[in-house]
Amino acid sequence: MQTVVTGYDPDLKFWATRYKQGERTVFSMDLSLAEIASLVPAPDPNVVMPGNRAITVPHAQGFADYIRSRKDWIGPSLLLRGPSMFDFTALDQVVPDGIENREYGLMGFPRTAINDLHIIDGQHRVLGIHMAIKQVAIDLDKARSSLASAKKTDAFQAVQDAAKAQVDSILAQRRRFESERISVQVFVEEDITAYQQMFADIADNVMRISASTSGVFDSTKVVNRTLRLVMLHPLLLDRVDTQKDILGRSNQNFLSAKQVTDLIRILAVGQDGRVTKRLESELKENEMAKITNAFLDLLADSFTQLEGVQKGTVNPAALRQSSMLGSPVTLKVLAATYYDLRAMEMTDDEIADFFMKLDPFLSTPATDEWVAAMDSDIFTAAALAPSSRRQDLKLYKSRLVNWALTDLPGELTKLTKPKPRRGRKAA
């Protein structure tokens, strides 16, 4: 049996396909995550490389967490560049008709030139791969130490079994990193102006997925799973745009999917709350959908125009151009108000009574009386939406919560007429 000693080889060699793209020579390889970490040095977050953008470390860490936790992960091709330093030996093979102008063979370059490879697209993924491999090594060392301690102290068999299971789980991750692969394309390009243009062309010509579309497709987040249930509510049914995040004046939908997920999040954790990793595992979509549907019921019961949207007698596009109730920002403030009032143990019927008092003011552009009652720069006269500054929205919500607990200010109270409940029984 012949022993192959690789450590002394001055060259790195990979099976690759060679072809042309945009008149440049390209080598295409399929490398494991471990091989990528060996081939491409970890990008330095403190250094902006020529022809690329600054690195956001949390984004790279997010990819590291993703490939460690998700066995069904997916990763697009990495794009690298390098100077004319590659040797290529094509294999003699029969090329089927229709796929000429590409060769399969052995590509190689000197080990000492590894730092001449640079990332065109994928630096966060490359850094994330390095982070994941390093974190696996750290976690494996800790898990092995725990297992050794459990055996040494003659701990209960269940403790030893749990420690061994942890070691086995981390080893399985490492084996995945050694076997599962990502496509890597290496472009031969030396001109800094040319590869800066390559990066700009990639950014200009890739259509990014909208948050609305991601919300519909991505089932890993509890808010998105809730979205699928909530979109069946009569107020939203067939009135949610799943492609756009912001609706234009003539869009016939009531809200975008992103705007609905914003409401779901606010109703679950409040105006400034975040769905943390812990909450992601604790929150249940059925319970979140129940709360969101109750809020949507209350909107349709309390506001005449939203009742009309639900019944199909009010056009959402016309509503956006004539009423503050057509503003997603207004709805988010109402959701935050609903969240706070429920936390104060106010019933839905009591909140509906308060929302009904707001109906005549929110069903039009901001009146002089409404602007004066806010006593701030939250609104300007005739505005269809409040200021979107965070501090203004918090103040707006605080005003509404205070009015719900006391009463509308005098200039609004005298303009308000008692109205019967619509679709909701008295408490």
C-alpha positions as CSV (number, residue, x, y, z in Angstrom):
1,M,0.0,0.0,0.0
2,Q,1.4,3.3,-1.0
3,T,1.5,6.1,1.6
4,V,0.7,9.6,0.3
5,V,2.3,12.3,2.4
6,T,0.4,15.6,1.8
7,G,2.0,17.8,4.3
8,Y,5.2,18.4,2.2
9,D,3.3,19.2,-1.0
10,P,4.1,22.8,-2.0
11,D,0.9,23.1,-4.0
12,L,-2.8,22.9,-3.2
13,K,-4.8,20.9,-5.7
14,F,-8.6,20.6,-6.3
15,W,-10.8,18.9,-8.7
16,A,-12.5,21.8,-10.6
17,T,-14.4,22.8,-13.7
18,R,-12.8,25.5,-15.9
19,Y,-14.9,27.8,-18.1
20,K,-15.4,31.4,-19.1
21,Q,-17.8,34.0,-17.6
22,G,-17.8,37.6,-18.7
23,E,-14.5,36.9,-20.6
24,R,-12.8,35.9,-17.3
25,T,-11.5,32.4,-16.5
26,V,-13.5,30.8,-13.7
27,F,-12.7,27.7,-11.7
28,S,-15.7,26.0,-10.0
29,M,-15.3,23.6,-7.1
30,D,-17.5,22.0,-4.5
31,L,-15.8,22.2,-1.1
32,S,-16.7,21.1,2.4
33,L,-17.1,23.7,5.1
34,A,-13.8,22.5,6.6
35,E,-12.0,22.8,3.3
36,I,-13.3,26.3,2.8
37,A,-12.0,27.3,6.2
38,S,-8.6,25.8,5.2
39,L,-8.6,27.5,1.8
40,V,-9.9,31.0,2.6
41,P,-8.5,32.9,5.6
42,A,-11.1,34.4,8.0
43,P,-11.9,38.0,7.0
44,D,-10.9,40.6,9.6
45,P,-14.0,42.5,10.7
46,N,-11.8,45.5,11.5
47,V,-10.5,45.8,7.9
48,V,-12.6,46.7,4.9
49,M,-11.1,44.8,2.0
50,P,-10.8,46.6,-1.4
51,G,-13.9,45.8,-3.5
52,N,-16.1,44.8,-0.6
53,R,-18.2,46.1,2.3
54,A,-17.5,46.3,6.0
55,I,-18.2,43.1,7.9
56,T,-21.1,43.0,10.5
57,V,-19.9,40.5,13.1
58,P,-23.5,39.6,14.4
59,H,-24.4,38.7,10.8
60,A,-21.5,36.3,10.5
61,Q,-22.3,34.9,13.9
62,G,-25.9,34.4,12.8
63,F,-24.6,32.2,9.9
64,A,-22.4,30.3,12.3
65,D,-25.4,29.6,14.5
66,Y,-27.5,28.7,11.5
67,I,-25.2,26.0,10.0
68,R,-24.6,24.5,13.5
69,S,-28.3,24.3,14.5
70,R,-29.9,23.5,11.2
71,K,-29.3,20.2,9.5
72,D,-31.3,21.4,6.6
73,W,-29.2,24.5,6.0
74,I,-28.7,26.0,2.6
75,G,-25.8,28.2,1.3
76,P,-25.4,29.9,-2.0
77,S,-22.1,29.8,-3.9
78,L,-19.0,31.7,-2.6
79,L,-17.3,34.0,-5.1
80,L,-13.5,34.4,-4.8
81,R,-10.9,36.1,-7.0
82,G,-7.2,35.6,-7.5
83,P,-4.4,36.5,-9.9
84,S,-3.1,34.4,-12.7
85,M,-1.4,31.8,-10.5
86,F,-3.4,28.7,-11.3
87,D,-2.2,25.5,-13.0
88,F,-4.8,23.4,-14.7
89,T,-4.6,19.9,-16.1
90,A,-7.7,18.8,-18.0
91,L,-8.8,15.2,-18.0
92,D,-9.3,13.5,-21.3
93,Q,-13.0,13.0,-21.5
94,V,-15.8,12.9,-24.0
95,V,-17.9,16.1,-23.7
96,P,-21.6,15.5,-24.6
97,D,-23.1,17.8,-27.2
98,G,-24.4,21.1,-25.9
99,I,-22.0,21.5,-23.0
100,E,-18.8,22.5,-24.8
101,N,-16.5,25.3,-23.7
102,R,-15.9,23.8,-20.3
103,E,-13.2,21.5,-19.0
104,Y,-13.0,19.2,-15.9
105,G,-9.6,18.5,-14.4
106,L,-7.1,19.3,-11.6
107,M,-6.5,22.9,-10.6
108,G,-3.7,23.9,-8.4
109,F,-1.7,26.8,-7.0
110,P,1.2,27.3,-4.5
111,R,0.4,27.0,-0.8
112,T,2.4,30.2,-0.3
113,A,-0.1,32.1,-2.5
114,I,-3.2,31.2,-0.4
115,N,-3.4,34.8,0.9
116,D,-3.7,35.9,-2.8
117,L,-7.3,34.6,-2.8
118,H,-9.8,37.2,-1.9
119,I,-13.6,37.2,-1.4
120,I,-15.9,38.9,-3.9
121,D,-19.1,37.7,-2.4
122,G,-19.7,35.7,0.8
123,Q,-17.4,37.2,3.4
124,H,-20.0,36.9,6.2
125,R,-20.5,33.2,5.3
126,V,-16.8,32.6,5.2
127,L,-16.3,34.3,8.6
128,G,-19.3,32.4,9.9
129,I,-17.8,29.1,8.8
130,H,-14.6,29.9,10.7
131,M,-16.6,30.9,13.8
132,A,-18.6,27.8,13.7
133,I,-15.6,25.5,13.4
134,K,-13.8,27.3,16.2
135,Q,-16.9,27.2,18.5
136,V,-17.4,23.5,17.7
137,A,-13.8,22.9,18.9
138,I,-14.4,24.9,22.1
139,D,-17.7,23.2,22.9
140,L,-16.2,19.7,22.1
141,D,-13.4,20.4,24.5
142,K,-15.8,21.4,27.3
143,A,-18.1,18.4,26.6
144,R,-15.2,15.9,26.7
145,S,-14.0,17.5,30.0
146,S,-17.5,17.1,31.4
147,L,-17.7,13.5,30.3
148,A,-14.3,12.8,31.9
149,S,-15.3,14.4,35.1
150,A,-18.6,12.4,35.2
151,K,-16.6,9.2,34.7
152,K,-14.0,10.1,37.3
153,T,-16.4,11.0,40.0
154,D,-18.5,8.0,39.2
155,A,-21.6,10.1,38.6
156,F,-25.0,8.6,38.0
157,Q,-25.2,6.7,34.7
158,A,-27.8,9.2,33.5
159,V,-25.3,12.0,34.0
160,Q,-22.6,10.1,32.1
161,D,-25.0,9.2,29.3
162,A,-26.1,12.9,29.0
163,A,-22.4,14.0,28.8
164,K,-21.6,11.4,26.2
165,A,-24.7,12.4,24.2
166,Q,-23.4,16.0,24.2
167,V,-20.0,14.8,22.9
168,D,-21.6,12.7,20.2
169,S,-23.9,15.6,19.1
170,I,-20.9,18.0,18.7
171,L,-18.9,15.3,16.9
172,A,-21.8,14.9,14.5
173,Q,-21.7,18.6,13.8
174,R,-18.0,18.4,13.0
175,R,-18.6,15.5,10.7
176,R,-21.2,17.5,8.8
177,F,-18.7,20.3,8.4
178,E,-16.3,17.8,6.9
179,S,-18.8,16.3,4.4
180,E,-21.4,18.9,3.4
181,R,-20.4,21.2,0.7
182,I,-20.8,24.7,-0.9
183,S,-20.0,25.6,-4.4
184,V,-17.0,27.9,-4.8
185,Q,-16.2,29.9,-7.9
186,V,-12.8,31.4,-8.3
187,F,-12.5,34.3,-10.9
188,V,-9.1,35.1,-12.3
189,E,-8.9,38.9,-12.0
190,E,-6.0,41.2,-10.9
191,D,-7.3,44.7,-11.7
192,I,-8.7,46.4,-8.5
193,T,-11.1,48.6,-10.5
194,A,-12.4,45.5,-12.3
195,Y,-13.2,43.5,-9.1
196,Q,-14.7,46.5,-7.4
197,Q,-17.0,46.7,-10.5
198,M,-17.7,42.9,-10.1
199,F,-19.0,43.5,-6.5
200,A,-21.1,46.5,-7.6
201,D,-22.6,44.4,-10.5
202,I,-23.5,41.6,-8.1
203,A,-25.3,44.1,-5.7
204,D,-27.1,45.8,-8.6
205,N,-28.3,42.7,-10.4
206,V,-29.4,40.5,-7.5
207,M,-33.1,41.0,-6.6
208,R,-33.3,40.6,-2.8
209,I,-36.3,38.8,-1.3
210,S,-38.7,41.2,0.5
211,A,-39.4,40.8,4.2
212,S,-43.0,40.1,3.3
213,T,-42.1,37.2,1.0
214,S,-39.6,35.9,3.6
215,G,-42.3,36.1,6.3
216,V,-44.6,33.9,4.2
217,F,-41.8,31.4,3.2
218,D,-39.8,31.2,6.4
219,S,-41.4,28.8,8.9
220,T,-38.5,28.9,11.4
221,K,-39.8,32.0,13.2
222,V,-42.9,31.9,15.4
223,V,-44.1,35.3,14.1
224,N,-44.1,33.9,10.5
225,R,-45.9,30.8,11.5
226,T,-48.5,33.0,13.2
227,L,-48.8,35.1,10.0
228,R,-50.1,32.1,8.1
229,L,-52.9,31.6,10.6
230,V,-53.8,35.3,10.9
231,M,-54.0,35.9,7.2
232,L,-57.2,33.9,7.3
233,H,-59.0,36.6,9.4
234,P,-61.9,38.2,7.6
235,L,-60.2,41.6,7.8
236,L,-57.1,40.3,6.1
237,L,-58.3,37.5,3.9
238,D,-57.1,38.1,0.3
239,R,-56.0,41.6,1.4
240,V,-52.4,41.0,2.3
241,D,-49.6,41.7,-0.2
242,T,-47.0,38.9,0.2
243,Q,-44.5,40.4,-2.2
244,K,-44.1,44.1,-1.2
245,D,-43.1,45.5,2.2
246,I,-44.6,49.0,1.7
247,L,-47.9,49.4,-0.2
248,G,-48.2,52.1,-2.9
249,R,-51.2,54.4,-3.1
250,S,-53.1,52.3,-5.6
251,N,-52.3,48.9,-4.0
252,Q,-55.7,47.2,-3.4
253,N,-54.4,45.2,-0.4
254,F,-55.0,46.4,3.1
255,L,-51.5,45.5,4.5
256,S,-48.3,43.9,3.5
257,A,-47.2,40.6,5.1
258,K,-44.4,42.5,6.8
259,Q,-46.8,45.0,8.3
260,V,-49.0,42.1,9.6
261,T,-45.9,40.5,11.2
262,D,-45.1,43.8,12.9
263,L,-48.6,43.8,14.4
264,I,-48.2,40.2,15.6
265,R,-44.8,41.0,17.2
266,I,-46.2,44.1,19.0
267,L,-49.2,42.2,20.3
268,A,-46.9,39.5,21.6
269,V,-44.1,41.5,23.2
270,G,-45.1,45.2,23.2
271,Q,-44.1,48.2,21.2
272,D,-40.4,48.0,21.8
273,G,-40.2,44.2,22.6
274,R,-38.0,41.8,20.7
275,V,-38.7,38.1,20.1
276,T,-35.5,36.7,21.6
277,K,-34.2,33.2,21.1
278,R,-35.7,32.3,24.4
279,L,-39.1,33.7,23.5
280,E,-38.8,32.1,20.1
281,S,-39.0,28.7,21.8
282,E,-41.6,29.7,24.4
283,L,-44.1,31.5,22.3
284,K,-46.8,29.4,20.6
285,E,-48.2,30.4,17.2
286,N,-51.8,29.3,18.1
287,E,-51.8,31.5,21.2
288,M,-50.3,34.5,19.3
289,A,-52.9,34.0,16.5
290,K,-55.7,34.0,19.0
291,I,-54.5,37.4,20.4
292,T,-54.0,38.9,17.0
293,N,-57.4,37.7,15.8
294,A,-59.0,39.2,18.9
295,F,-57.3,42.5,18.1
296,L,-58.4,42.4,14.5
297,D,-62.0,41.6,15.6
298,L,-61.8,44.6,17.9
299,L,-60.6,46.9,15.1
300,A,-63.5,45.9,12.8
301,D,-66.0,46.3,15.7
302,S,-64.7,49.7,16.8
303,F,-63.8,51.5,13.6
304,T,-66.5,52.0,10.9
305,Q,-64.1,52.2,8.0
306,L,-62.3,49.0,9.0
307,E,-65.6,47.2,9.4
308,G,-66.2,48.4,5.8
309,V,-62.9,47.0,4.7
310,Q,-63.8,43.6,6.2
311,K,-67.2,43.6,4.5
312,G,-65.7,44.7,1.2
313,T,-67.5,48.1,1.1
314,V,-64.4,50.2,1.7
315,N,-61.5,50.1,-0.7
316,P,-58.1,49.9,1.1
317,A,-56.4,52.0,-1.4
318,A,-59.0,54.8,-1.0
319,L,-58.7,54.4,2.8
320,R,-54.9,55.0,2.7
321,Q,-55.6,58.3,0.9
322,S,-58.3,59.6,3.1
323,S,-58.0,58.3,6.7
324,M,-55.4,57.7,9.4
325,L,-56.8,54.2,9.7
326,G,-55.2,53.4,6.4
327,S,-51.8,54.0,7.9
328,P,-49.9,50.9,9.1
329,V,-48.2,53.1,11.6
330,T,-51.5,54.0,13.2
331,L,-52.4,50.4,13.4
332,K,-49.1,49.6,15.1
333,V,-49.8,52.3,17.7
334,L,-53.3,50.9,18.3
335,A,-51.7,47.4,18.7
336,A,-49.2,48.7,21.2
337,T,-52.1,50.5,23.1
338,Y,-54.1,47.2,23.1
339,Y,-51.1,45.3,24.4
340,D,-50.6,47.8,27.3
341,L,-54.2,48.0,28.2
342,R,-54.6,44.2,28.3
343,A,-51.5,44.1,30.6
344,M,-53.5,46.5,32.9
345,E,-56.3,44.0,32.9
346,M,-58.7,46.1,30.8
347,T,-61.2,43.9,29.0
348,D,-61.6,43.8,25.2
349,D,-65.1,45.4,25.6
350,E,-63.6,48.2,27.6
351,I,-60.8,48.7,25.0
352,A,-63.5,48.6,22.2
353,D,-65.4,51.4,24.0
354,F,-62.3,53.5,24.0
355,F,-61.4,52.8,20.4
356,M,-65.0,53.7,19.3
357,K,-64.3,57.2,20.9
358,L,-61.3,57.5,18.6
359,D,-63.2,56.5,15.4
360,P,-64.4,60.0,14.3
361,F,-60.8,61.3,14.7
362,L,-58.9,58.5,13.1
363,S,-61.3,58.1,10.1
364,T,-60.1,61.4,8.6
365,P,-56.7,63.2,8.2
366,A,-55.5,64.8,11.4
367,T,-57.8,67.7,12.5
368,D,-56.7,70.8,14.3
369,E,-58.3,69.4,17.5
370,W,-56.5,66.1,17.2
371,V,-53.1,67.9,16.7
372,A,-53.8,70.2,19.6
373,A,-54.8,67.2,21.9
374,M,-51.5,65.5,21.1
375,D,-49.7,68.6,22.4
376,S,-46.5,67.6,20.5
377,D,-45.0,67.3,17.0
378,I,-46.4,63.8,16.5
379,F,-48.9,65.1,14.0
380,T,-49.2,68.0,11.6
381,A,-52.6,69.3,10.4
382,A,-54.2,67.2,7.6
383,A,-51.5,64.4,8.1
384,L,-52.6,60.8,7.3
385,A,-50.0,59.3,9.6
386,P,-48.0,60.3,12.7
387,S,-44.3,61.0,12.7
388,S,-42.5,57.7,12.4
389,R,-39.8,58.6,14.9
390,R,-39.5,56.1,17.7
391,Q,-39.9,58.6,20.5
392,D,-42.9,60.1,18.8
393,L,-44.6,56.7,18.5
394,K,-44.0,55.9,22.1
395,L,-45.5,59.3,23.1
396,Y,-48.5,58.7,20.8
397,K,-49.1,55.3,22.5
398,S,-48.7,56.8,25.9
399,R,-51.3,59.5,25.1
400,L,-53.8,56.9,24.0
401,V,-53.2,54.7,27.0
402,N,-53.7,57.7,29.3
403,W,-56.9,58.7,27.6
404,A,-58.2,55.1,27.9
405,L,-57.6,55.2,31.6
406,T,-59.1,58.6,32.2
407,D,-61.0,60.2,29.3
408,L,-60.4,62.0,26.0
409,P,-59.1,65.6,26.5
410,G,-61.8,68.3,26.5
411,E,-61.3,69.5,23.0
412,L,-62.0,65.9,21.7
413,T,-64.7,64.9,24.2
414,K,-67.1,67.7,23.1
415,L,-66.8,66.4,19.5
416,T,-67.5,62.8,20.5
417,K,-71.0,61.3,20.3
418,P,-71.9,58.0,22.1
419,K,-72.3,55.2,19.6
420,P,-73.8,51.7,20.0
421,R,-71.5,48.7,19.9
422,R,-71.2,47.0,16.6
423,G,-70.9,43.2,16.7
424,R,-69.8,43.1,20.4
425,K,-72.0,42.3,23.4
426,A,-71.9,44.6,26.4
427,A,-69.8,43.4,29.3
